[in-house]
Amino acid sequence: MNILLFGPQGSGKGTQAELISKKFNLYHLSTGDALRSEIKNDTALGKKVKSIINAGSLVSDDVINDIVLSKYKIISSDTNYKGVIFDGYPRSYEQWVFVQKHFKIDAALEIHIEDEESINRISSRRMCTTCGKNYNLMWLKPKVDGHCDIDNAKIIQREDDNPIEVKKRLAIYHSQTAPLKIEYKKIGILHVINGNQSIDTVNDVVSKVLTSLKK
Ligand code: AMP
C-alpha cells in the first residue's frame, strides 16, 4: 500500500505520517527529512540544497525524484514494510508524472487547513536538532522545556519556519502542489481530511481511510 500525504505547512502531515507508518507498517519517506539529513551530514547535496530550503523554495524535481527512487528501491526489498507513505512528495506536476511512472499509489490524503491557521501553527513549531521530531509549543510540548523527549537534544525553530519563508512556501503550495488534487480526483484516489481537529481525531479518520483500502 503506497500513500501520498500532503497539506500546507503545519497541517500535521509529518506527525500523522509518523503515527500511520507505525500502525500500518509503512515506511515514512519524508523528502524534507531526507534533505535535512543531507544538510546535517554536510554532504555535497546538502551544501547544494541548504540555501534553497532556507529561502523557502523548492529543490529541483530531478534531485528529489532521484532521492525518492533510490530510497524506494531499498525499502521495497525490506519485508518489514507493507508499503510507503510519501510525506511532502510529489510537490509539482513533474514529480507527479514521475510518481505515476514508478509507483502504484492507493490513496492521496490531503490534510486541509486554512493559510491563517498554517501561519499560526508554524510560528510555534519546533524540531529536535538530532532526531528531527516535531513539537508545537501550543499543543505538542516536549516534557522538558526546550529538549526532545526521545534523545534530550535541543529543540529549535527551523530556519525556513520564519514568517517570510512560510508565506513563500504557502504560495508555492497553492500554485504547484494543491493543484495536483485535480489529478488525484480524476483517478479516484483523493481523500480530504479536516486538519482542524485534534491529532487523535485526524489519526482516526486517516486510519479509517487506510483500513478501507485494505478491504
Ligand atoms: P518539508 O519538511 O516537507 O516542509 O520540506 C522542507 C523543504 O524541503 C521544502 O520547503 C523544500 O525546500 C524542500 N522539499 C521537500 N520536499 C520537496 C519536494 N517534494 N520537492 C521540492 N522540494 C522539496
Residues whose N, C-alpha, C, O or C-beta is under 5 A from the ligand:
A	BS01	AMP	T31 G32 D33 L35 I52 I53 G56 S57 L58 V59 I64 G88 Y89 P90 R91
